[in-house]
């Protein structure tokens, strides 16, 4: 894939392969990408947390901590604020 494709097609195919190989790891990395650096990609963070909350968020939470050595909830506490942060934490803890 690396040699055959480039640009957006390459990115999409590699993401597809990652998600098939280990879906919780794929989403843990997506959550990390949404929170790292300056600012937070709120739309991505909300989309992932809400869409996976009844499927495999507990596994994603475990994988996140395994990869980044810090609980997902701690990341959310440091990157988000107010009722938005509180709602995300309730959803993440609830699964």
N, CA, C and O atoms as a Tinker XYZ file with bonds, in Angstrom:
   380  protein
     1  N      0.812000   -1.192000    0.000000    73     2
     2  CA     0.000000    0.000000    0.000000    64     1     3
     3  C      0.857000    1.258000    0.000000    63     2     4     5
     4  O      0.540000    2.238000   -0.674000    81     3
     5  N      1.942000    1.221000    0.761000    73     3     6
     6  CA     2.809000    2.393000    0.867000    64     5     7
     7  C      3.389000    2.790000   -0.487000    63     6     8     9
     8  O      3.554000    3.976000   -0.770000    81     7
     9  N      3.699000    1.798000   -1.325000    73     7    10
    10  CA     4.332000    2.076000   -2.617000    64     9    11
    11  C      3.316000    2.331000   -3.718000    63    10    12    13
    12  O      3.616000    3.035000   -4.682000    81    11
    13  N      2.130000    1.775000   -3.589000    73    11    14
    14  CA     1.134000    1.850000   -4.656000    64    13    15
    15  C      0.320000    3.140000   -4.584000    63    14    16    17
    16  O     -0.019000    3.713000   -5.620000    81    15
    17  N      0.004000    3.604000   -3.377000    73    15    18
    18  CA    -0.876000    4.759000   -3.212000    64    17    19
    19  C     -0.126000    5.944000   -2.631000    63    18    20    21
    20  O      0.944000    5.799000   -2.039000    81    19
    21  N     -0.715000    7.126000   -2.814000    73    19    22
    22  CA    -0.163000    8.334000   -2.212000    64    21    23
    23  C     -1.314000    9.257000   -1.807000    63    22    24    25
    24  O     -2.463000    9.045000   -2.194000    81    23
    25  N     -0.988000   10.263000   -1.036000    73    23    26
    26  CA    -1.970000   11.268000   -0.650000    64    25    27
    27  C     -3.112000   10.728000    0.182000    63    26    28    29
    28  O     -2.927000    9.873000    1.048000    81    27
    29  N     -4.310000   11.248000   -0.100000    73    27    30
    30  CA    -5.496000   10.876000    0.675000    64    29    31
    31  C     -5.851000    9.400000    0.534000    63    30    32    33
    32  O     -6.305000    8.774000    1.492000    81    31
    33  N     -5.645000    8.846000   -0.653000    73    31    34
    34  CA    -5.948000    7.422000   -0.865000    64    33    35
    35  C     -5.061000    6.560000    0.030000    63    34    36    37
    36  O     -5.533000    5.601000    0.640000    81    35
    37  N     -3.790000    6.900000    0.105000    73    35    38
    38  CA    -2.855000    6.159000    0.950000    64    37    39
    39  C     -3.276000    6.267000    2.421000    63    38    40    41
    40  O     -3.303000    5.270000    3.143000    81    39
    41  N     -3.598000    7.477000    2.850000    73    39    42
    42  CA    -4.025000    7.698000    4.230000    64    41    43
    43  C     -5.277000    6.887000    4.552000    63    42    44    45
    44  O     -5.367000    6.269000    5.613000    81    43
    45  N     -6.232000    6.892000    3.643000    73    43    46
    46  CA    -7.486000    6.161000    3.857000    64    45    47
    47  C     -7.256000    4.654000    3.928000    63    46    48    49
    48  O     -7.800000    3.986000    4.807000    81    47
    49  N     -6.458000    4.118000    3.013000    73    47    50
    50  CA    -6.202000    2.675000    3.020000    64    49    51
    51  C     -5.425000    2.247000    4.263000    63    50    52    53
    52  O     -5.715000    1.202000    4.845000    81    51
    53  N     -4.447000    3.043000    4.671000    73    51    54
    54  CA    -3.688000    2.701000    5.872000    64    53    55
    55  C     -4.577000    2.761000    7.120000    63    54    56    57
    56  O     -4.443000    1.929000    8.017000    81    55
    57  N     -5.472000    3.732000    7.176000    73    55    58
    58  CA    -6.415000    3.814000    8.300000    64    57    59
    59  C     -7.338000    2.602000    8.313000    63    58    60    61
    60  O     -7.646000    2.061000    9.375000    81    59
    61  N     -7.774000    2.184000    7.144000    73    59    62
    62  CA    -8.641000    1.008000    7.045000    64    61    63
    63  C     -7.925000   -0.240000    7.555000    63    62    64    65
    64  O     -8.500000   -1.031000    8.302000    81    63
    65  N     -6.676000   -0.411000    7.151000    73    63    66
    66  CA    -5.883000   -1.561000    7.602000    64    65    67
    67  C     -5.699000   -1.503000    9.118000    63    66    68    69
    68  O     -5.869000   -2.514000    9.800000    81    67
    69  N     -5.350000   -0.323000    9.651000    73    67    70
    70  CA    -5.178000   -0.172000   11.099000    64    69    71
    71  C     -6.454000   -0.534000   11.852000    63    70    72    73
    72  O     -6.406000   -1.221000   12.872000    81    71
    73  N     -7.590000   -0.071000   11.347000    73    71    74
    74  CA    -8.841000   -0.331000   12.060000    64    73    75
    75  C     -9.239000   -1.798000   12.012000    63    74    76    77
    76  O     -9.856000   -2.305000   12.949000    81    75
    77  N     -8.896000   -2.480000   10.935000    73    75    78
    78  CA    -9.210000   -3.908000   10.828000    64    77    79
    79  C     -8.294000   -4.725000   11.741000    63    78    80    81
    80  O     -8.738000   -5.694000   12.356000    81    79
    81  N     -7.024000   -4.339000   11.830000    73    79    82
    82  CA    -6.069000   -5.096000   12.640000    64    81    83
    83  C     -6.368000   -5.003000   14.134000    63    82    84    85
    84  O     -6.307000   -6.006000   14.845000    81    83
    85  N     -6.694000   -3.794000   14.612000    73    83    86
    86  CA    -6.973000   -3.612000   16.036000    64    85    87
    87  C     -7.828000   -2.353000   16.199000    63    86    88    89
    88  O     -7.304000   -1.247000   16.323000    81    87
    89  N     -9.139000   -2.537000   16.198000    73    87    90
    90  CA   -10.067000   -1.402000   16.233000    64    89    91
    91  C     -9.896000   -0.537000   17.486000    63    90    92    93
    92  O     -9.871000    0.687000   17.357000    81    91
    93  N     -9.777000   -1.112000   18.697000    73    91    94
    94  CA    -9.575000   -0.250000   19.867000    64    93    95
    95  C     -8.300000    0.594000   19.769000    63    94    96    97
    96  O     -8.309000    1.767000   20.144000    81    95
    97  N     -7.217000    0.018000   19.274000    73    95    98
    98  CA    -5.973000    0.780000   19.113000    64    97    99
    99  C     -6.163000    1.904000   18.102000    63    98   100   101
   100  O     -5.688000    3.020000   18.314000    81    99
   101  N     -6.860000    1.611000   16.999000    73    99   102
   102  CA    -7.125000    2.618000   15.976000    64   101   103
   103  C     -7.851000    3.821000   16.587000    63   102   104   105
   104  O     -7.454000    4.966000   16.369000    81   103
   105  N     -8.912000    3.558000   17.350000    73   103   106
   106  CA    -9.674000    4.662000   17.934000    64   105   107
   107  C     -8.916000    5.343000   19.071000    63   106   108   109
   108  O     -9.081000    6.545000   19.278000    81   107
   109  N     -8.092000    4.608000   19.809000    73   107   110
   110  CA    -7.254000    5.234000   20.837000    64   109   111
   111  C     -6.310000    6.242000   20.195000    63   110   112   113
   112  O     -6.120000    7.340000   20.718000    81   111
   113  N     -5.726000    5.876000   19.073000    73   111   114
   114  CA    -4.834000    6.796000   18.359000    64   113   115
   115  C     -5.603000    7.995000   17.820000    63   114   116   117
   116  O     -5.090000    9.114000   17.830000    81   115
   117  N     -6.822000    7.773000   17.351000    73   115   118
   118  CA    -7.650000    8.877000   16.861000    64   117   119
   119  C     -7.988000    9.845000   18.002000    63   118   120   121
   120  O     -7.978000   11.061000   17.809000    81   119
   121  N     -8.284000    9.312000   19.174000    73   119   122
   122  CA    -8.558000   10.165000   20.327000    64   121   123
   123  C     -7.322000   10.963000   20.719000    63   122   124   125
   124  O     -7.414000   12.153000   21.019000    81   123
   125  N     -6.177000   10.312000   20.716000    73   123   126
   126  CA    -4.928000   11.009000   21.030000    64   125   127
   127  C     -4.685000   12.143000   20.038000    63   126   128   129
   128  O     -4.353000   13.261000   20.431000    81   127
   129  N     -4.851000   11.847000   18.757000    73   127   130
   130  CA    -4.657000   12.871000   17.727000    64   129   131
   131  C     -5.615000   14.044000   17.912000    63   130   132   133
   132  O     -5.260000   15.187000   17.624000    81   131
   133  N     -6.817000   13.770000   18.388000    73   131   134
   134  CA    -7.806000   14.831000   18.602000    64   133   135
   135  C     -7.422000   15.742000   19.769000    63   134   136   137
   136  O     -7.847000   16.896000   19.819000    81   135
   137  N     -6.618000   15.227000   20.710000    73   135   138
   138  CA    -6.295000   16.003000   21.910000    64   137   139
   139  C     -4.864000   16.509000   21.975000    63   138   140   141
   140  O     -4.577000   17.390000   22.786000    81   139
   141  N     -3.958000   15.994000   21.161000    73   139   142
   142  CA    -2.554000   16.380000   21.285000    64   141   143
   143  C     -2.330000   17.789000   20.735000    63   142   144   145
   144  O     -3.114000   18.294000   19.931000    81   143
   145  N     -1.256000   18.398000   21.182000    73   143   146
   146  CA    -0.876000   19.708000   20.669000    64   145   147
   147  C     -1.796000   20.820000   21.137000    63   146   148   149
   148  O     -2.574000   20.659000   22.078000    81   147
   149  N     -1.688000   21.951000   20.457000    73   147   150
   150  CA    -2.507000   23.104000   20.799000    64   149   151
   151  C     -3.946000   22.883000   20.375000    63   150   152   153
   152  O     -4.220000   22.459000   19.253000    81   151
   153  N     -4.849000   23.172000   21.277000    73   151   154
   154  CA    -6.262000   23.020000   20.956000    64   153   155
   155  C     -6.690000   21.568000   20.926000    63   154   156   157
   156  O     -5.873000   20.649000   20.984000    81   155
   157  N     -7.969000   21.394000   20.836000    73   155   158
   158  CA    -8.552000   20.055000   20.789000    64   157   159
   159  C     -9.496000   19.989000   19.608000    63   158   160   161
   160  O    -10.271000   20.916000   19.374000    81   159
   161  N     -9.437000   18.907000   18.868000    73   159   162
   162  CA   -10.370000   18.692000   17.755000    64   161   163
   163  C    -11.676000   18.178000   18.358000    63   162   164   165
   164  O    -11.945000   16.977000   18.372000    81   163
   165  N    -12.475000   19.115000   18.851000    73   163   166
   166  CA   -13.686000   18.762000   19.596000    64   165   167
   167  C    -14.642000   17.880000   18.802000    63   166   168   169
   168  O    -15.196000   16.924000   19.346000    81   167
   169  N    -14.839000   18.185000   17.535000    73   167   170
   170  CA   -15.762000   17.377000   16.726000    64   169   171
   171  C    -15.313000   15.925000   16.653000    63   170   172   173
   172  O    -16.132000   15.013000   16.764000    81   171
   173  N    -14.010000   15.707000   16.466000    73   171   174
   174  CA   -13.482000   14.341000   16.409000    64   173   175
   175  C    -13.624000   13.646000   17.757000    63   174   176   177
   176  O    -14.023000   12.484000   17.829000    81   175
   177  N    -13.296000   14.361000   18.811000    73   175   178
   178  CA   -13.381000   13.799000   20.162000    64   177   179
   179  C    -14.819000   13.380000   20.485000    63   178   180   181
   180  O    -15.053000   12.270000   20.963000    81   179
   181  N    -15.758000   14.255000   20.227000    73   179   182
   182  CA   -17.169000   13.951000   20.490000    64   181   183
   183  C    -17.642000   12.787000   19.626000    63   182   184   185
   184  O    -18.292000   11.863000   20.115000    81   183
   185  N    -17.311000   12.840000   18.342000    73   183   186
   186  CA   -17.761000   11.797000   17.412000    64   185   187
   187  C    -17.295000   10.421000   17.868000    63   186   188   189
   188  O    -18.082000    9.475000   17.886000    81   187
   189  N    -16.025000   10.304000   18.235000    73   187   190
   190  CA   -15.478000    9.002000   18.626000    64   189   191
   191  C    -16.073000    8.535000   19.955000    63   190   192   193
   192  O    -16.522000    7.395000   20.071000    81   191
   193  N    -16.076000    9.412000   20.949000    73   191   194
   194  CA   -16.576000    9.020000   22.272000    64   193   195
   195  C    -18.046000    8.600000   22.197000    63   194   196   197
   196  O    -18.427000    7.564000   22.742000    81   195
   197  N    -18.861000    9.399000   21.528000    73   195   198
   198  CA   -20.292000    9.088000   21.467000    64   197   199
   199  C    -20.557000    7.858000   20.601000    63   198   200   201
   200  O    -21.334000    6.984000   20.986000    81   199
   201  N    -19.920000    7.787000   19.439000    73   199   202
   202  CA   -20.217000    6.672000   18.521000    64   201   203
   203  C    -19.721000    5.326000   19.037000    63   202   204   205
   204  O    -20.295000    4.291000   18.698000    81   203
   205  N    -18.668000    5.321000   19.848000    73   203   206
   206  CA   -18.127000    4.058000   20.358000    64   205   207
   207  C    -18.613000    3.743000   21.773000    63   206   208   209
   208  O    -18.285000    2.686000   22.314000    81   207
   209  N    -19.384000    4.638000   22.376000    73   207   210
   210  CA   -19.753000    4.483000   23.787000    64   209   211
   211  C    -20.528000    3.205000   24.082000    63   210   212   213
   212  O    -20.396000    2.651000   25.174000    81   211
   213  N    -21.312000    2.736000   23.163000    73   211   214
   214  CA   -22.088000    1.516000   23.403000    64   213   215
   215  C    -21.514000    0.312000   22.671000    63   214   216   217
   216  O    -22.139000   -0.748000   22.615000    81   215
   217  N    -20.328000    0.479000   22.114000    73   215   218
   218  CA   -19.731000   -0.608000   21.337000    64   217   219
   219  C    -18.473000   -1.132000   22.022000    63   218   220   221
   220  O    -18.446000   -2.267000   22.497000    81   219
   221  N    -17.433000   -0.306000   22.071000    73   219   222
   222  CA   -16.149000   -0.793000   22.574000    64   221   223
   223  C    -15.323000    0.286000   23.267000    63   222   224   225
   224  O    -14.095000    0.209000   23.286000    81   223
   225  N    -15.986000    1.287000   23.834000    73   223   226
   226  CA   -15.248000    2.378000   24.467000    64   225   227
   227  C    -14.397000    1.897000   25.639000    63   226   228   229
   228  O    -13.323000    2.448000   25.879000    81   227
   229  N    -14.848000    0.890000   26.366000    73   227   230
   230  CA   -14.049000    0.354000   27.478000    64   229   231
   231  C    -12.734000   -0.223000   26.955000    63   230   232   233
   232  O    -11.686000   -0.030000   27.571000    81   231
   233  N    -12.781000   -0.921000   25.838000    73   231   234
   234  CA   -11.558000   -1.467000   25.236000    64   233   235
   235  C    -10.664000   -0.354000   24.708000    63   234   236   237
   236  O     -9.441000   -0.426000   24.825000    81   235
   237  N    -11.266000    0.664000   24.134000    73   235   238
   238  CA   -10.505000    1.813000   23.630000    64   237   239
   239  C     -9.813000    2.514000   24.795000    63   238   240   241
   240  O     -8.647000    2.895000   24.694000    81   239
   241  N    -10.538000    2.680000   25.898000    73   239   242
   242  CA    -9.977000    3.314000   27.096000    64   241   243
   243  C     -8.758000    2.533000   27.599000    63   242   244   245
   244  O     -7.739000    3.129000   27.947000    81   243
   245  N     -8.860000    1.211000   27.637000    73   243   246
   246  CA    -7.734000    0.366000   28.064000    64   245   247
   247  C     -6.559000    0.487000   27.101000    63   246   248   249
   248  O     -5.412000    0.614000   27.530000    81   247
   249  N     -6.838000    0.449000   25.824000    73   247   250
   250  CA    -5.787000    0.541000   24.807000    64   249   251
   251  C     -5.108000    1.905000   24.867000    63   250   252   253
   252  O     -3.890000    1.998000   24.712000    81   251
   253  N     -5.881000    2.955000   25.090000    73   251   254
   254  CA    -5.337000    4.308000   25.195000    64   253   255
   255  C     -4.302000    4.372000   26.315000    63   254   256   257
   256  O     -3.195000    4.875000   26.125000    81   255
   257  N     -4.675000    3.858000   27.475000    73   255   258
   258  CA    -3.753000    3.893000   28.615000    64   257   259
   259  C     -2.520000    3.027000   28.367000    63   258   260   261
   260  O     -1.417000    3.381000   28.785000    81   259
   261  N     -2.700000    1.916000   27.703000    73   259   262
   262  CA    -1.576000    1.041000   27.385000    64   261   263
   263  C     -0.574000    1.755000   26.468000    63   262   264   265
   264  O      0.636000    1.650000   26.667000    81   263
   265  N     -1.074000    2.467000   25.481000    73   263   266
   266  CA    -0.208000    3.143000   24.507000    64   265   267
   267  C      0.412000    4.409000   25.092000    63   266   268   269
   268  O      1.618000    4.621000   24.960000    81   267
   269  N     -0.394000    5.253000   25.737000    73   267   270
   270  CA     0.044000    6.598000   26.126000    64   269   271
   271  C      0.386000    6.735000   27.606000    63   270   272   273
   272  O      0.747000    7.822000   28.058000    81   271
   273  N      0.278000    5.641000   28.369000    73   271   274
   274  CA     0.696000    5.587000   29.774000    64   273   275
   275  C     -0.020000    6.600000   30.663000    63   274   276   277
   276  O      0.493000    6.989000   31.712000    81   275
   277  N     -1.194000    7.018000   30.240000    73   275   278
   278  CA    -2.010000    7.948000   31.024000    64   277   279
   279  C     -3.467000    7.653000   30.689000    63   278   280   281
   280  O     -3.808000    7.496000   29.517000    81   279
   281  N     -4.329000    7.576000   31.697000    73   279   282
   282  CA    -5.734000    7.265000   31.425000    64   281   283
   283  C     -6.401000    8.293000   30.512000    63   282   284   285
   284  O     -6.101000    9.486000   30.579000    81   283
   285  N     -7.290000    7.824000   29.674000    73   283   286
   286  CA    -8.039000    8.693000   28.767000    64   285   287
   287  C     -8.771000    9.783000   29.542000    63   286   288   289
   288  O     -8.821000   10.931000   29.101000    81   287
   289  N     -9.329000    9.436000   30.676000    73   287   290
   290  CA   -10.056000   10.427000   31.478000    64   289   291
   291  C     -9.132000   11.554000   31.927000    63   290   292   293
   292  O     -9.549000   12.712000   31.953000    81   291
   293  N     -7.889000   11.241000   32.280000    73   291   294
   294  CA    -6.936000   12.285000   32.667000    64   293   295
   295  C     -6.625000   13.212000   31.494000    63   294   296   297
   296  O     -6.491000   14.423000   31.671000    81   295
   297  N     -6.512000   12.637000   30.294000    73   295   298
   298  CA    -6.304000   13.469000   29.096000    64   297   299
   299  C     -7.482000   14.406000   28.901000    63   298   300   301
   300  O     -7.298000   15.596000   28.648000    81   299
   301  N     -8.683000   13.876000   29.018000    73   299   302
   302  CA    -9.887000   14.697000   28.841000    64   301   303
   303  C     -9.920000   15.810000   29.887000    63   302   304   305
   304  O    -10.249000   16.951000   29.563000    81   303
   305  N     -9.583000   15.490000   31.137000    73   303   306
   306  CA    -9.569000   16.501000   32.201000    64   305   307
   307  C     -8.583000   17.624000   31.898000    63   306   308   309
   308  O     -8.850000   18.785000   32.208000    81   307
   309  N     -7.441000   17.284000   31.291000    73   307   310
   310  CA    -6.430000   18.308000   31.019000    64   309   311
   311  C     -6.675000   19.073000   29.717000    63   310   312   313
   312  O     -6.160000   20.178000   29.548000    81   311
   313  N     -7.446000   18.507000   28.808000    73   311   314
   314  CA    -7.651000   19.139000   27.498000    64   313   315
   315  C     -9.000000   19.831000   27.338000    63   314   316   317
   316  O     -9.161000   20.669000   26.452000    81   315
   317  N     -9.963000   19.494000   28.178000    73   315   318
   318  CA   -11.324000   20.028000   28.031000    64   317   319
   319  C    -11.729000   20.723000   29.329000    63   318   320   321
   320  O    -11.055000   20.592000   30.351000    81   319
   321  N    -12.839000   21.466000   29.276000    73   319   322
   322  CA   -13.274000   22.164000   30.482000    64   321   323
   323  C    -14.796000   22.255000   30.549000    63   322   324   325
   324  O    -15.505000   22.034000   29.567000    81   323
   325  N    -15.262000   22.589000   31.742000    73   323   326
   326  CA   -16.672000   22.861000   31.957000    64   325   327
   327  C    -17.585000   21.663000   31.780000    63   326   328   329
   328  O    -17.157000   20.515000   31.896000    81   327
   329  N    -18.846000   21.945000   31.498000    73   327   330
   330  CA   -19.843000   20.879000   31.320000    64   329   331
   331  C    -19.494000   19.923000   30.176000    63   330   332   333
   332  O    -19.830000   18.740000   30.224000    81   331
   333  N    -18.825000   20.440000   29.159000    73   331   334
   334  CA   -18.372000   19.610000   28.034000    64   333   335
   335  C    -17.441000   18.513000   28.537000    63   334   336   337
   336  O    -17.611000   17.342000   28.198000    81   335
   337  N    -16.454000   18.899000   29.348000    73   335   338
   338  CA   -15.514000   17.934000   29.933000    64   337   339
   339  C    -16.263000   16.929000   30.807000    63   338   340   341
   340  O    -16.033000   15.723000   30.722000    81   339
   341  N    -17.152000   17.436000   31.637000    73   339   342
   342  CA   -17.900000   16.568000   32.548000    64   341   343
   343  C    -18.737000   15.539000   31.788000    63   342   344   345
   344  O    -18.806000   14.375000   32.184000    81   343
   345  N    -19.366000   15.965000   30.706000    73   343   346
   346  CA   -20.182000   15.047000   29.897000    64   345   347
   347  C    -19.320000   13.968000   29.258000    63   346   348   349
   348  O    -19.694000   12.795000   29.260000    81   347
   349  N    -18.167000   14.353000   28.711000    73   347   350
   350  CA   -17.266000   13.361000   28.114000    64   349   351
   351  C    -16.811000   12.343000   29.153000    63   350   352   353
   352  O    -16.768000   11.144000   28.878000    81   351
   353  N    -16.474000   12.823000   30.342000    73   351   354
   354  CA   -16.009000   11.927000   31.402000    64   353   355
   355  C    -17.105000   10.939000   31.802000    63   354   356   357
   356  O    -16.830000    9.754000   31.994000    81   355
   357  N    -18.328000   11.413000   31.927000    73   355   358
   358  CA   -19.445000   10.522000   32.276000    64   357   359
   359  C    -19.602000    9.437000   31.218000    63   358   360   361
   360  O    -19.793000    8.267000   31.550000    81   359
   361  N    -19.522000    9.816000   29.955000    73   359   362
   362  CA   -19.667000    8.832000   28.874000    64   361   363
   363  C    -18.520000    7.835000   28.905000    63   362   364   365
   364  O    -18.744000    6.629000   28.797000    81   363
   365  N    -17.288000    8.326000   29.053000    73   363   366
   366  CA   -16.119000    7.434000   29.048000    64   365   367
   367  C    -16.151000    6.498000   30.252000    63   366   368   369
   368  O    -15.852000    5.313000   30.110000    81   367
   369  N    -16.501000    6.995000   31.414000    73   367   370
   370  CA   -16.576000    6.147000   32.610000    64   369   371
   371  C    -17.720000    5.144000   32.530000    63   370   372   373
   372  O    -17.624000    4.045000   33.076000    81   371
   373  N    -18.793000    5.515000   31.857000    73   371   374
   374  CA   -20.000000    4.705000   31.853000    64   373   375
   375  C    -19.928000    3.422000   31.087000    63   374   376   377
   376  O    -20.819000    2.582000   31.212000    81   375
   377  N    -18.903000    3.238000   30.300000    73   375   378
   378  CA   -18.847000    2.041000   29.466000    64   377   379
   379  C    -17.972000    1.009000   30.122000    63   378   380
   380  O    -17.790000   -0.081000   29.580000    81   379
